[in-house]
Structures are given as C-alpha cells and as structure tokens.
Amino acid sequence: MRVTHVITRLIVGGAQENTIASVLGLRAKPGLEVDLLSGPTTGSEGSLEGAFSNCPRVLTVLPSLVRPVQPLKDWLALCQLTRLFRARRPDLVHTHSSKAGVLGRLAAHRAGVPIIVHTLHGPSFGPFQGPLANALFRAAERRAGRVTTHFVSVAEAMTRQYLAAGIGQPGQFTRIFSGFPLEPFLRARHDAALRQKLGLSPDDIVVGMIARLFKLKGHDDLFAIAPELVRRCPRIKFLLVGNGPWRARLEAKARNLNLRDGFVFAGLVPPEEVPALVGVMDCLVHLSRREGLPRALPQALAAARPVVAYDCDGAGEVCLDGQTGFLVPPGDHVRLIDGLLRLADDAALRAQFGQRGRDLVRQHFAVEKMVDDLHALYLKLAAENRA
C-alpha cells in the first residue's frame, strides 16, 4: 500500500511531531510505502525537517503550500498536489493541519485517490476567530469533509466539534491519541544542575508552561495571576518553554510586574531536550484556548508531574479533575490560583496526581501504540475499499 502524508509545515510543534513519528513508524510496517509532502518551514518556530536527514527521499517540500491564505499560491498548491498524486498514485492520502488538510484532500479527490484520511489535531474554526474567518474555515472544512473517507481525532472533543458543525458521520471518526516516545519522560528527574543553570534553586516550586509565545496560548492569564501566586507562595517560579512573537512583550510584562527573576524564558528547544526541562518542573499549567489535545499535558504526566489546565477542547481527556490535576473553566482565575497553590503546598498530592497521570499515559500515549492503531485503521479502510 502506498501512503502519502501531507502537512503545511514542519515547525517544532505537536502536530508536526505526530506526523513525523507516524511517517517514520509506518515505514517500518510490512507492505507499506510511506512518504511526506510539506510546505516550506520558515519563521522563529524552528524546523523538524532534519528528522528526514537519513532518508531524504521521504520528504518533498512544496514551496507553494504556505500557511497564510494566499489565493494564487493556494491554487498553485492545489494543482501541484493533484499532479503529484496522479504521478505517484498513492492508495491512501493522509492529511494534517488546516491548509494542507483542505488542499490535500481536494487534490487527492481530483486525482482519484481511493482512500482519503484527515487527522484533526485541533479546530480550524471556532469562537477564537472573527465571524468572517470562522464562516470561511467552516465552509472549507465542510467541502473537504465531503471527500474524506475517514477522520482521525486526537481527542473525542474534536469528533464532537466536527459532528456538531455538520462535518462527517459518527462512523467516520476514530480517536487515536497523539503518541510520543515515553521513555525520556519516564526517566525525567529533578536535576539540580539544570535547575542551577536556569537560575532556579532546589527548593523553588517550579510551575512550567510549554507553549508558543503567542496569542490564544494563555500567557496573559498566567501573568495576570502571577503576582498573587508569588504573594501567597514566594517560592513559586515560572519556567516558560517555547518562543514566538510575544517573547519581548512577555519579558517586558515580567519586568513591569517586578517579577523579572520569577520568570525563566527557556526559549525554543529541540524536542529531545523537553523531557529534561519537564523534569525540573513541579507541575505544568496549560491555558490554551485552542488545541485538540495539548501534547504538553501527557508529556508532563509521563514524567509524573501533575497538571492544571483550562477545560478547552481535549484537555479534559488527560487532565482528569481531582485525579491527574485540576481542570479549570477558561478564564476562571480564582480556581486557577487555587489549583496551583494546592499543588505548590502539597508534595504528597503532587506525587499522587503525577503517578495516576503516568499510569494513564503509559496505557494510551506510547508512540508505538499510535503507529499500530494507524496501521490497523489503514488495513481496515483498504479492506472496505476493496469490498
């Protein structure tokens, strides 16, 4: 079976790591030939294209497949994708991300690809957008949805949102959690030397956040509650992992709040360095208003670090309130402060939540399980197509 995956770009991010792990893992399965088409990777968010340095023929970069809406380039990308599919004749096309998801599925349909799969890594439409953008993206997803054989949801929340929008039928959705290599996170530990390098002392309570420094990720909410958290628990420090256009703005906020020493900006780090940073955290907070299932949550839980998260999209499927952490209504600063302070003040509770979370992640989030589940789905869809 020939399988082609399509994604808009290979920046450092959860959907991109998922896609790369899927492509490389599926290539090891018997009877599968798997390659990847991607748009160009530019900007301050890093690049994961190096993952294919040992197998360069697997990745093809399509310059016209850009992230912003650009009608001329979008039409060119659609035509080029169609020509590539007609030339390579894949049995199955599997798309990821919004732009590549729409253009890739439409092109696959035009080229006569028999099986078209799309992974819902996160919502491409919703209240986080203006009315016009929301209507356009919803219409595009509906159009692409009509030619989609099957959807893979990284969380049941994605399935519910798309069905509510009139996209697909219940039998067309399969939840497959976004797996990752567990072992580095299972080995994560409180590294005193790394803490010292970051300017953190051994007895600091480190609240971590792994997210791009940009809108909708919730940094403003964290900065809004930081003074109160520090007033009530002076040992609290904040470790921000990630980079983005808001970095200078957030660094200025820390200075204006007289918390320059309270926030540590680790910047953009390669995925293989994330486990060590999670290891020096005492808990992780995730305040994104738009994300299918935040990869940072199961990663923190794999390291036995409890989590506090806004109840958005699929967060509640791993942040089990009162079991693996605290799930907070979006924007509820009172409950957010309460949850973080309870964890800061109670090491036994942190250990209890962390162990429950680790057990959950071991069961559902191994990268090998994700690849096996995708392989089984492909075989099922191929059998149905032959029938």
N, C-alpha and C positions, 0 to 999 in steps of 0.2 A: 504494500500500500504506500503510495506517495502522498506525503503530507507537507503542506506549506503553511507556516505561521506568518502572520503579518502584524506589525506593530508600528506606531507612529514614530517612536524614537527610543533610544536605549540609554536614557539618563539613569542616574542612581535613584532607584525607586522600587516600590513593591511590585507593581505590575510588570516592570521590566525584569526584575529578578525572577519572578514567577515564570515569565515567558522563556527566559534563558534556561532555567532549570528544566522546564518542560521539554524544550527542544533537545537539549543535551541528553536528558534522561530517556526520552522516547527513541533517540537514535540508537540506543543500546538494546532496544527491543527487537526480537527477530521479525523479519518481514516488513519492517518499516524503513522508508527513506524519508528523512525529515530535513527541511531547510527553513530559512527565515528571511523574510523581506522586511526592511525597516527604512523609515525616513532618516534624514541626517540628524546626528546628535550634536547640538550646539548649546551654548549658554553656560551658566555658572553651576549647573546641577551635576556636573561630572558625566562620565561616559562609561558604559559597561561593554562597549564593543570589543574590548580586549579579551573577553571571555571566549571569543572565537579565534584567538591568535593561533591555536594549534590545529584549527580546522577552518581555514579562511573561506573555503568554497561553500560553507554552510550559510554564511551571511551575505546578502546582497543589499546594498544601500541604494535607495531610490531618492535622488535629490528633490524631486517634485512633491514627495509625500511629507509636507510640513505640517506643524501643529496648528498654526493660526488658520482661520478661514480665509483663503485666497482663491476666488473662483477660477482664475486662469490656471494656476498651479494644480488646483483640485481636479479640474477637468483633465489636465495632462496626466496626473497621477492615476486617475480612473482608466484612461486609455492605456497607459503603460502597464498597469496591473493586469488589465484584460489581456494584453498581448503576451505578457509573461505567463499567465495561466494557460493560455491557448498553446504556448510553446512547450511548457513543462508538463502540462496535462496532469495535475495532481488529482488524486482520488478524493482528497479532503482538504479544504482550506479552513484554517482556524485563526480567527482574527482577535486582536486585543486592542484596547483603548478606543476612544471615541472616533477620531478621524479615520484611522486605519480600519476601525470596525465597520464604519459605514461604507467607505470607498472600497475596502477589500471585499466585503460581502456582495456589493453590487457588481463589482468586476468579476468575481467568481461566478455569479449567476449568469452574467453576459457571456462568459467563456464556457458555460456548460459544465462547471464543476458539480459532480453529483451530490456531494455532502458538504455543507457549509456550517461551521460551528463558530460561535462567538462567546468569549468569556466576559462576564460582567464584573470587572474589577471595582467599579464604582459608578455612581449615577452620572450620566452626561446631561441630565436635565433635573430641575427641581427648584425649590424656593431660594436657593443661593444665587440664582440668576435673575436678570430682569425679565419682564413678561415677553418681550420680543425674542430674546435669545432662548428662553425656555420653550416657547412655541416652535421655534425653528429646529432646535435639537430634538424635541419630542417627535416632530414630524419626520425628521431624518431617521430616527430610531425606528419609527413605525414602518417607514418604507423599507429599510434594511431588514427589519424583523419579518417582513412577508416572504423574504427569500432565504431565511435562516432555517436550517434543518434542526438545530439544537442549540440551547444556551447552557453554558457552564456558569453557575453563580458561585462566587467566593463566599457568599453568605445567603441565608434564606431571605434576609431583608431585601436583597437585590431582586430575587424572584417576585416577592410581593409587590415591590415598586413597579416592576415592568408589567406584571399582570394587571395591576390597577390602572396603568396607562394604556391598556388595550394592546399590549405587545406580547405576542405568543400565546400559547395554551399551556395549562399546567403540566401536561405530559412532555413538554419540550424542554423542561428545565431539570438540571442535575446540580446539586450542590457538591462542589469539590473544594475543600479548604485549600488556601494557598500555602503549600508546604515549603519548608526550608530545611537546611542541614541542622539537625538538633544538637549534635554533639558539642560544637563550640559553645553553645549557650548552656548546655548541661554542665560544662566544665567551668563556666564563668564564676569568678570569686572576687571577694573584696581584696583588691590588690593595693596594698598600702603605698607601694612605689608609684603606681599610676595615679593614685589619689594625690600624692605629694606633687607629682608633675603637673597635675591640673590645678593645683592650689587648693586642694581640699584636705582637711585634717581627718584623722582616723575616727573622731567622734562626731563629725558632721552628719546630719541627716540629709542625704542627697536625693532630691526629687528630680528625676530625669524626664526629658521630653525629646523624642526623636521625630522630627518633622521638618519639612522645608520651611524656611523663614519667609513666609508669605501669608496672604490673606486666607481666611477660612480654616487655618490650622490651629487657631485658638491661642496664639501667643499673647494677644491683648488681654484675654481673660486671665491668663497666668500672671501677667504683670499687674493687673488690677487687684489681685488678691495677695500678691507677694508681700506688701508691707504688713498686712495683718498677720499673715503666717509667721513672718520673722519676728513681729512684736510678741506673739504668743509662744513661739518656739525659736529662740535666737540661733539654735544650732542648724536650722534649715538652710541649705544651699540648693541652687538650681543649676542643673547641667543640661545645656541645650545642644543637641547633636543635629547638625544639618546646616545648610547655608541657603542663601536666597536673597532676593532684592530687598528684604526688610532688615537685613542684618544691621546696617548702620543706624536705622531708625530704632531698633530694639536696644542696641548698645547705648544710644542716647537716652532711652527711657530708663535704663538701669542707672545711669548717672544721675538723671533728674530725680529719681526716687531715693537717692543716696544708697543704692544697693549695687554699686559697681562691683564690690567684692562678693556679693551674694549670687551673681550670675556668672557662670562659666560658659563661654561660647567655644565649643569644641570644633565647630566648623564642619565642612563636608568630609566624611571619612569613607574609605572603601568598605564594602560590606563585610569583609573579613575582619575589620577592626571593631565592628559594632559590639560583638559579644564581650570584649574586654571592658568597654565603656558601660554596658549594661551591668557588668559585674560590680562596678563601684557604686552603683545606684542602690538606694534602699527601697525605692518604689518608683513607678513610672506613671506619669499623667499624660492623658491623650484627650485633647479638647477640639478635635477636628469637627467641622460641621458638614463635611462631605467626604466620605471614604467608604468603600464597600465593606471591607473588614480590615481595620488597621493592622498591618503586619507587625508593628512595634508591640502590640499587645501580646500576641502569643510568643514573641521573642523574649519579652520581659518575663512572662510566666515560665518559659522554658528554663530561665535562669533562676526560677523560684523567687522572683521579685513581684510583689503584689501590684495591682494597677488601679488607677482611678480614671474613669473615662466618662465623657458625655454619651448619653444614650442616643447616638446617631447611627443610622444605617446598621451595620452588622456588629457593632462594638459589644452589644449585649449577648452575643453568642459565645464570647470568650470571657468578657468581664462579667462574671456572674455575681450579682449584688449580694454581698454578705458571705460569699464563698471564695472567690478569687480576687475580690477587690470591691470597690464601690462604684455603682453606676448612677450617674447624676443627670437630672434633666438639663438640657443645654441652657447655659446662661444662669443657672442657679448657683450663685457664688457662695451663698451660706452653706449649702450642702457640700459644695466643693471644698471649702475651707474645713468643714467638719470632718470629711473623709480623710483628707491629707493629714490633719492633726491627729486623728485617731491612729493612723498608721505610724506617724512620727513618734507618738508617745508609747507605743506598744510593740516591742520587738517580737513578743510571742505571737501577736496577731499577724504581723508581717510574715513570720515563718509559716503560720498556719495557712494563710491565704496563698502564699507562694508555693507551698507543697501541693495544695489542691490544684493550683493552676498548672504546675509542672505535670501532674498526672493527666490532666485534660489534654495538654499539648502533646505529650508523648503518644496519646491514643489517636489523635486526629491530624497532627501537623507535620509528620515526617515527610520529607521531600519524596522519599521512595513510595509512600502511600499515594501522594498526589499523582505521580507518574503512573503508577499501577492503575489508579482509578481512571485516568485519561485514556490509557491503553485499552482498558476494558470497555470504555464508552465508544472508542473508535471501532472496536471489533463489533460491538452491538449495532452501531449505526451502519457499518458496512454490510452486516448480515441482513439488516432490514432493507437496505438499498438493493441488494441482490434479489431479495424476495419480491 
